[in-house]
Amino acid sequence: MKFLKAILVVALVGIASLLLIGVFVPEIDDEIELQVNEPVIHVFAGMLNTAEFVKWVQDLESIERTGGILAMPGSTFDMRFKSAETSQDYKLEILELSPMSSVKVRMYNDVLDIRMTVNFEADALATDLLVYVQIKGNGLVARSMIPLMKTVIMDEIRHDLESFKRLQEE
């Protein structure tokens, strides 16, 4: 009986901790640095070529433009991710674009809201990328799980950027 009470207390403390995290940690911020051995004009154009996203974004099954012109500010896209266990749909929106300098995007669904700013800096014949990532959960449960999911989400983004680098350097 004492064992069951101890398990119940641990479970309740864990749930309470997650709820407090959901209330007091509204977002997670992180950044990634990467160098692509190609000129900035090629890297910038490659980043905005949404038709090629399926080549470098892991588990991306399809991307379809739903509004706007090409990959310009205000353009929106539907993205479908499919893995062995599940499929998820996201909306992608181009928020801001500064040619050869930066692009801001928002990828969201009913659970997550991910905003990324990619800054491009020419470095001779290479391009330095500095990617700022902000992850927010929609709803108390999603916000509570964000600290637990941060590593997985950031690892996926890092993997995708490495795939982008390989694709650009081919």
C-alpha positions in Angstrom: 0.0 0.0 0.0 2.9 2.4 0.8 4.4 1.6 -2.6 1.1 2.6 -4.4 0.9 5.8 -2.4 4.5 6.7 -3.2 3.8 6.1 -7.0 0.7 8.3 -6.7 2.6 11.1 -5.0 5.4 11.0 -7.6 2.8 11.0 -10.5 1.0 13.9 -8.9 4.2 15.9 -8.4 5.2 15.2 -12.0 1.8 16.4 -13.4 1.9 19.5 -11.2 5.4 20.3 -12.4 4.4 20.0 -16.0 1.4 22.2 -15.4 3.6 24.9 -13.7 6.0 24.7 -16.7 3.0 25.2 -19.0 2.0 28.3 -17.1 5.4 29.9 -16.6 7.4 28.9 -19.7 5.5 30.4 -22.7 8.2 29.6 -25.3 11.6 28.0 -26.0 14.2 29.9 -27.9 17.3 28.4 -29.5 19.8 29.1 -32.4 21.7 27.1 -34.9 24.8 28.2 -36.8 25.8 26.6 -40.1 28.1 27.3 -43.0 27.2 26.3 -46.6 30.1 26.2 -49.1 28.1 28.0 -51.8 27.6 31.7 -52.6 24.9 33.5 -50.7 22.8 34.0 -53.9 22.5 30.2 -54.4 21.9 29.5 -50.7 19.2 32.2 -50.5 17.5 30.9 -53.7 17.7 27.3 -52.4 16.1 28.2 -49.1 13.2 29.9 -50.8 12.6 27.1 -53.4 9.7 25.5 -51.7 9.3 22.9 -54.4 12.6 21.3 -53.2 11.7 21.2 -49.5 10.7 17.6 -49.8 14.3 16.8 -50.8 15.8 18.2 -47.5 13.0 18.4 -44.9 12.8 15.0 -43.2 9.4 13.2 -43.4 7.9 16.1 -45.5 5.5 14.3 -47.9 4.1 17.3 -49.7 4.0 21.1 -49.7 1.4 23.1 -51.6 1.1 26.9 -52.0 -2.3 28.1 -50.8 -1.8 31.8 -51.1 0.5 34.6 -52.2 3.1 34.7 -55.0 6.0 32.2 -54.9 7.8 32.4 -51.6 7.2 36.1 -51.0 6.0 37.7 -47.7 2.3 36.8 -47.1 2.6 33.5 -49.0 1.1 30.5 -47.3 1.7 26.8 -47.8 0.1 23.6 -46.6 2.7 21.0 -45.4 2.1 17.3 -44.8 4.6 15.4 -42.8 4.3 11.6 -42.7 6.4 9.1 -40.7 5.9 5.5 -39.9 3.7 6.2 -37.0 1.7 9.3 -37.8 1.0 12.2 -40.2 0.8 15.8 -39.3 -0.3 18.9 -41.2 1.2 22.3 -40.7 0.7 25.7 -42.3 3.8 27.6 -43.4 3.7 31.4 -43.8 6.5 33.7 -45.1 6.5 36.6 -42.7 9.4 38.8 -43.9 12.0 38.6 -46.6 15.1 40.7 -47.1 16.9 39.6 -50.3 20.2 37.9 -49.6 20.0 38.9 -46.0 17.2 37.2 -44.0 13.8 35.4 -44.1 11.3 34.9 -41.3 8.8 32.1 -41.4 6.1 30.7 -39.2 5.1 27.0 -39.2 2.1 26.1 -37.1 -0.8 23.8 -36.4 -3.2 23.4 -33.6 -0.5 22.1 -31.2 2.8 23.9 -32.1 3.8 27.4 -33.3 7.4 27.5 -34.6 8.9 30.7 -35.8 12.3 30.8 -37.5 14.5 33.6 -38.7 17.3 32.6 -41.0 20.0 35.2 -41.5 22.4 34.9 -44.4 25.9 36.3 -44.4 28.3 36.1 -47.3 31.7 34.7 -46.3 33.9 34.8 -49.4 32.5 31.9 -51.5 30.6 30.4 -48.6 27.4 31.5 -46.7 27.0 31.6 -43.0 23.5 30.8 -41.7 22.3 31.9 -38.3 18.9 30.4 -37.6 16.9 31.6 -34.6 14.1 29.2 -33.6 11.2 30.1 -31.3 8.8 27.2 -30.2 5.5 27.9 -28.6 2.8 25.4 -27.6 -0.9 26.2 -28.2 -2.8 25.3 -25.1 -1.7 24.4 -21.6 -0.9 20.7 -22.3 1.2 21.6 -25.4 3.1 24.3 -23.5 3.7 21.9 -20.7 5.3 19.4 -23.1 7.5 22.0 -25.0 10.5 21.6 -22.6 10.3 17.8 -23.1 10.0 18.1 -26.9 12.6 20.8 -27.4 15.5 18.5 -28.0 13.6 16.4 -30.5 12.3 19.4 -32.4 15.7 21.1 -32.5 17.4 17.9 -33.6 15.0 17.6 -36.5 15.6 21.2 -37.5 19.4 20.6 -37.3 19.1 17.5 -39.3 17.0 19.3 -42.0 19.6 22.1 -42.2 22.4 19.6 -42.6 20.4 18.0 -45.4 19.9 21.5 -46.9 23.6 22.1 -46.7 24.4 18.8 -48.5 21.8 19.5 -51.2 23.3 23.0 -51.8 26.9 21.7 -52.0 26.1 19.0 -54.5 
